[in-house]
Amino acid sequence: MKITKLIIKNYRSFDSVGQEIVFPTFHSALVGKNNSGKTNIFKALDIMLGNKNPSYIKFNENDYFNID
């Protein structure tokens, strides 16, 4: 399986407009400043592809962007 594109909306540091992340090659690196959302990308992938069923995952208030 190869992930070529990932779209994340309204999850942790990603707002409701969202962000499209393109992985152009088989090996890609995520580089950025501290607290820029790199770990949130992996957490989103883990929810979708991890060994847990996404319908049973409980989200807390910190998982949503700007809950106010």
C-alpha positions as CSV (number, residue, x, y, z in Angstrom):
1,M,0.0,0.0,0.0
2,K,1.3,3.5,-0.8
3,I,-0.3,6.6,0.6
4,T,0.0,9.4,-2.0
5,K,-2.3,12.0,-0.5
6,L,-3.8,12.8,2.9
7,I,-6.5,15.4,3.6
8,I,-7.0,16.3,7.3
9,K,-9.8,18.6,8.4
10,N,-10.9,19.7,11.9
11,Y,-8.5,17.5,13.7
12,R,-6.2,18.9,16.4
13,S,-4.0,21.6,14.7
14,F,-5.9,21.4,11.4
15,D,-8.8,23.7,11.0
16,S,-12.2,23.1,9.2
17,V,-10.7,24.2,5.8
18,G,-8.1,21.4,6.2
19,Q,-4.8,20.7,4.7
20,E,-3.9,18.4,1.8
21,I,-0.5,16.6,2.2
22,V,1.0,15.0,-0.8
23,F,3.6,12.3,-0.5
24,P,5.3,12.4,-3.9
25,T,7.7,9.5,-3.5
26,F,7.7,6.2,-1.7
27,H,9.9,7.6,1.0
28,S,8.9,11.0,2.4
29,A,10.0,13.0,5.4
30,L,8.0,15.4,7.5
31,V,10.1,18.3,8.6
32,G,8.9,21.4,10.5
33,K,9.2,23.5,13.6
34,N,8.2,22.2,17.0
35,N,4.5,22.2,17.6
36,S,3.6,22.5,13.9
37,G,1.5,19.4,13.6
38,K,3.8,16.7,12.5
39,T,2.7,14.3,15.2
40,N,-0.9,15.0,14.5
41,I,-0.4,13.8,10.9
42,F,0.8,10.4,12.3
43,K,-2.0,10.3,14.8
44,A,-4.6,10.8,12.1
45,L,-3.0,8.1,10.0
46,D,-3.0,5.8,13.1
47,I,-6.7,6.4,13.5
48,M,-7.4,5.5,9.9
49,L,-5.0,2.6,9.4
50,G,-4.2,1.4,13.0
51,N,-5.5,-1.8,14.4
52,K,-8.4,-0.1,16.1
53,N,-11.7,0.3,14.4
54,P,-12.3,4.1,13.9
55,S,-16.0,3.8,14.9
56,Y,-15.0,2.7,18.4
57,I,-12.3,5.4,19.0
58,K,-13.4,8.0,21.6
59,F,-12.3,11.5,20.9
60,N,-11.8,14.1,23.6
61,E,-12.0,17.9,23.4
62,N,-8.3,18.3,22.5
63,D,-8.8,16.3,19.3
64,Y,-11.0,19.0,17.7
65,F,-9.7,22.3,16.3
66,N,-11.2,25.3,18.0
67,I,-14.1,23.7,19.8
68,D,-15.5,27.1,20.9
